[in-house]
Structure formats: C-alpha cells, structure tokens
Amino acid sequence: MAEFDSNPADGEENIVVELNEVFLKRGQLTLLSGLNWTIRSGQNWALLGPNGAGKTLLLRLITGYIWPTDGWISVLGHRLGKVDLRRLRSRIGWVSQALADLTPAHTTVMEVILSGPPASLGLYIEPEPQMYHRAQILAADFGLSDIADRPFGHLSSGERQRALLARAALAEPSLLILDEPMSNLDLGGRELFLNLVNKLAAGPKAPTIILTTHNITEIGQFITDSIIIKKGRAVTAGRLEQVLTAENLSAAFELPLKVDRTAQGRYVAWLE
C-alpha cells in the first residue's frame, strides 16, 4: 500500500471529497452509476434519497471500505488506492447507529470518548493526561459528565449518540460523517444532538460534515448543500435551498410532496 502523502494535489487544496464517474457493480447489477460529486471546504452536505438509493454504499466508498468498479475517489486531497487508509481514516469522524451497535456494551462513556483518536472500538491504550483532560471538557460540553463512568450499553439512544459525537470531536476530524444519527432519537434527543453539531460546525476547528437522513426536519442550520440520489444515480445537487424543493423531493420519492421552510431555517415536508 502506498505511503500517506501529506501534500494534496496542486489546485485541490479546498476539495475535501471528489467522486469522478464512479460506478459500483455486483455481477450484472449496477448499484451506483456515474456519480460525480465535489465537496469543498466550507460546505456541509445533506445526502438524501429513498431506501435502497445507495446512500450507505456511497459512504462506504468514501471511507474506503469498498472500492468502485469504475471511476476514482479523492478524500482530503488523497486518491483512494494511493494512500494509507488507516491514517486517512484517523482524520474521518463517524457517528451512526451501526457504530453504536458495534461499540462494546461494557465500555464506559469516558472510554468511548477516548477511543476517538485511536479510532478503536473500545479503549486499549492508556490516554495521555492532556487527552484525558480534553475528553473531560467534551464530556461536560456534551452533557455527559454525570454518566462518564456508566457502561455504554446502559445508555439511552440519545446519550449513546452524544457519546459517539464526543468521540468523533475528540479526534478533531477533517471530515465528519453523520449516518442517520438521529433515526432512533426522540424529539428532545434530536434537538440536543443537532444543537451540539451546530456548535461543532461553528467552532474554530470545524470539520466538513456529510449528513444522511430520511427526515428533512433533521437537517440542521449547519448544512449548506445537498445531493439527492435515487436508484444509484444523482438526481440533483447544489445549494440546500435549491435542492430541497417540492419538485425535487417528489421526483425522488415518487410522491406529491409539499415542502416548507420555517423562520428558523428548518425544513418540513408532507404529502399533498
């Protein structure tokens, strides 16, 4: 495997993720077809589409867990296939229900947070005092101090997702992937989670964020752009307000939908 190159290609310094004519095939079945997608620094994207559209496959391609049949992908200025994936992934944060399911139930909340920088499931190294101090600060900021010693398996869904978000934040990722992180949360848990992500997105070391969701109400104010995929193809992509329209969502979900935006900048949709 090629060594990690710390210098991005010329003229690509502001490109965080780039997909060029990406196809993914399994036998005679084409799962993703001709995807082109460029994410630049300063942008945060919502990845939308119906079930089976290929959203999870797309995220697995970006993180190098599966490989495209055709085309190429660049992440954080490095072409996949020519980079040490272990080191690249250390710069990518991940929050999802799947990650929550993989986290050992006996691991304490503080251990979960501290497992962010080594990108491990559970904590197997002794953290340095400075890292432990930062984890304590994050636990306080994320409302987790009182349960820092509680096993992960004893937490509510909202507490688990906040712990995983703190885990990602401790590693100070350049790219943060939020894969349907609010799918199992109640109203209070959703709003608390969104508030924390808003703060991360506004911070001095803010990562570029990709959020996947089935519910456009979960699209926070930190999102600037959106892409909609359907049956493995990109339907539309661009600025959020240009993508989240009744016409685009109706075409993607094959239903007559109405869309509105609240005074606070949040979106809602309903069947006409």
C-alpha positions in Angstrom: 0.0 0.0 0.0 1.3 3.5 -0.9 2.6 5.7 1.8 0.5 8.6 3.1 1.2 11.7 1.1 0.7 14.8 3.3 0.6 17.1 0.3 -2.7 17.3 -1.7 -2.5 17.6 -5.4 -1.9 21.1 -6.9 -5.1 23.1 -7.1 -7.1 20.7 -4.9 -6.4 22.2 -1.5 -10.0 23.2 -1.0 -11.5 19.9 -2.2 -12.5 17.7 0.7 -14.2 14.8 -1.3 -14.3 14.3 -5.0 -16.0 11.5 -6.9 -15.4 11.2 -10.7 -17.7 9.0 -12.8 -18.0 6.4 -10.0 -19.7 3.1 -10.8 -20.3 0.2 -8.4 -21.4 -3.1 -9.9 -22.1 -6.5 -8.4 -22.4 -9.0 -11.2 -24.9 -7.8 -13.7 -26.4 -5.3 -11.2 -25.3 -1.7 -11.2 -25.7 -0.3 -7.7 -24.2 3.2 -8.3 -24.0 4.7 -11.7 -21.8 7.6 -13.0 -21.7 9.6 -9.7 -19.9 12.9 -9.8 -19.7 14.8 -6.5 -17.4 17.5 -5.3 -17.4 18.7 -1.6 -15.3 21.8 -0.9 -14.1 23.2 2.4 -16.7 25.5 4.0 -19.5 23.2 2.7 -21.6 20.8 4.8 -23.8 18.4 2.8 -27.0 16.5 3.4 -27.2 13.2 1.5 -30.8 12.3 0.8 -32.7 9.6 -1.1 -35.2 6.8 -0.6 -34.4 3.5 0.9 -32.2 1.5 -1.4 -30.9 4.5 -3.2 -27.3 3.7 -2.4 -26.5 6.2 0.4 -24.7 3.8 2.7 -22.8 2.3 -0.3 -21.7 5.8 -1.2 -20.4 6.5 2.3 -18.6 3.1 2.4 -16.9 4.1 -0.9 -15.8 7.5 0.5 -14.3 5.8 3.6 -12.5 3.1 1.5 -14.4 0.1 2.9 -15.5 -0.9 -0.6 -14.0 0.0 -4.0 -15.6 1.4 -7.1 -15.9 -0.7 -10.2 -15.0 2.3 -12.3 -14.0 5.9 -11.7 -12.0 7.4 -8.9 -12.4 8.9 -5.5 -10.3 11.5 -3.7 -10.7 12.2 0.1 -9.0 15.0 1.9 -6.7 15.6 -1.1 -5.6 12.0 -1.5 -6.7 9.5 -4.2 -8.1 6.3 -2.7 -5.9 3.4 -3.7 -2.8 5.5 -3.3 -3.0 6.3 0.4 -2.6 4.5 3.7 -6.3 4.1 4.6 -5.6 3.6 8.3 -4.0 7.1 8.6 -6.6 8.7 6.3 -9.5 7.2 8.4 -7.9 8.8 11.5 -8.9 12.1 10.0 -12.5 11.0 9.4 -15.1 11.0 12.2 -18.1 8.7 12.1 -21.4 8.7 14.0 -24.1 6.2 13.2 -26.4 3.6 14.8 -24.2 0.9 13.2 -21.2 2.2 15.2 -23.3 2.3 18.3 -24.2 -1.4 17.8 -20.5 -2.3 17.3 -19.4 -0.5 20.5 -18.8 -2.9 23.4 -21.6 -2.6 25.9 -19.3 -2.7 28.9 -17.2 0.3 27.7 -17.7 3.3 29.8 -18.8 6.7 28.3 -15.3 8.2 29.0 -13.6 5.2 27.4 -15.9 5.6 24.3 -14.9 9.3 24.0 -11.2 8.5 24.5 -11.4 5.8 21.8 -11.9 8.5 19.2 -8.2 9.4 18.4 -7.0 5.8 18.0 -10.3 5.0 16.1 -10.8 1.8 18.1 -13.9 0.1 19.3 -13.2 0.2 23.0 -10.1 1.7 24.7 -6.9 -0.4 24.6 -4.2 2.2 25.3 -3.6 4.5 28.2 -4.5 8.0 27.2 -2.1 10.8 27.8 -3.1 13.3 30.6 -3.7 16.1 28.1 -6.0 13.9 26.0 -7.9 12.8 29.1 -8.4 16.4 30.2 -9.8 17.3 26.7 -12.2 14.3 27.0 -13.4 15.6 30.3 -14.1 19.0 28.8 -16.0 17.4 25.9 -18.0 15.3 28.3 -19.1 18.4 30.1 -19.9 20.2 26.9 -22.0 17.3 25.7 -23.8 16.8 29.0 -22.1 13.5 29.7 -20.1 14.3 32.8 -22.6 12.7 35.3 -22.6 9.5 33.3 -19.0 9.3 32.3 -18.4 6.1 34.2 -21.7 4.4 33.1 -21.4 1.5 30.6 -22.3 2.3 27.1 -24.9 -0.5 27.0 -26.8 1.2 29.8 -27.3 4.5 28.0 -30.4 5.8 26.2 -30.3 6.2 22.4 -29.7 10.0 22.8 -26.9 9.5 25.3 -25.2 7.0 23.0 -25.2 9.3 20.0 -23.9 12.2 22.1 -21.1 10.0 23.4 -20.2 8.9 19.8 -20.3 12.6 18.7 -17.9 13.5 21.5 -15.7 10.6 20.5 -15.5 12.0 17.0 -14.9 15.5 18.2 -12.0 14.5 20.4 -10.2 13.2 17.3 -10.6 16.7 15.6 -11.5 15.1 12.3 -11.3 17.0 9.0 -14.3 15.1 7.7 -17.3 14.1 9.9 -19.8 11.6 8.6 -23.2 11.5 10.4 -25.0 8.4 9.0 -28.7 8.7 10.1 -27.5 9.6 13.7 -31.0 10.7 14.8 -33.0 7.8 13.4 -33.8 6.3 16.9 -33.9 9.6 18.9 -37.0 11.2 20.4 -37.7 14.9 19.8 -35.6 16.1 22.7 -32.7 13.8 21.8 -32.8 15.0 18.2 -32.8 18.7 19.1 -30.0 18.3 21.6 -27.9 16.3 19.1 -28.5 19.0 16.4 -27.5 21.7 18.8 -24.2 20.0 19.5 -23.5 19.5 15.8 -24.3 23.2 15.2 -21.7 24.2 17.8 -19.1 21.9 16.3 -19.8 23.3 12.8 -19.3 26.8 14.1 -16.1 26.1 16.0 -12.6 27.1 15.1 -11.6 23.5 14.0 -14.9 22.8 12.3 -14.9 19.6 10.1 -16.6 19.3 6.8 -19.9 17.4 7.5 -21.8 14.8 5.5 -25.2 14.0 7.0 -27.5 11.3 5.7 -31.1 11.3 6.8 -34.6 10.3 5.8 -36.2 13.2 7.6 -35.5 16.7 6.3 -36.5 18.1 9.7 -33.2 16.7 10.9 -31.3 18.9 8.5 -29.7 21.5 10.8 -28.6 25.0 10.1 -25.0 23.9 9.6 -26.0 22.2 6.3 -25.2 24.4 3.2 -25.7 22.0 0.3 -27.5 18.8 -0.5 -27.4 15.9 -3.0 -30.3 13.6 -3.7 -29.7 10.1 -5.1 -32.2 7.6 -6.5 -31.5 4.1 -7.8 -27.8 4.8 -7.6 -27.8 8.0 -9.6 -27.6 11.6 -8.6 -30.9 13.3 -9.1 -29.8 16.8 -8.2 -27.1 18.5 -6.2 -26.3 22.1 -5.1 -27.2 24.7 -2.6 -29.6 23.4 0.0 -32.4 25.9 -0.8 -32.2 25.0 -4.5 -32.3 21.2 -3.9 -34.9 20.9 -1.1 -37.9 21.8 -3.3 -41.3 20.1 -3.7 -40.4 19.2 -7.3 -37.1 17.5 -6.5 -38.3 15.6 -3.4 -41.5 14.5 -5.2 -39.4 13.1 -8.0 -37.0 11.3 -5.7 -39.7 9.7 -3.5 -42.3 9.4 -6.3 -45.0 11.1 -4.2 -46.7 14.5 -4.5 -44.9 16.3 -1.7 -45.1 19.8 -0.3 -42.0 21.5 1.3 -41.8 24.5 3.5 -39.0 26.2 5.5 -39.6 27.6 8.9 -38.4 31.0 10.1 -35.6 29.2 12.0 -34.3 27.7 8.7 -35.6 24.2 9.3 -37.4 22.2 6.6 -40.6 20.2 6.7 -42.3 18.1 4.1 -45.8 16.4 3.9 -47.9 14.6 1.4 -50.0 16.9 -0.7 
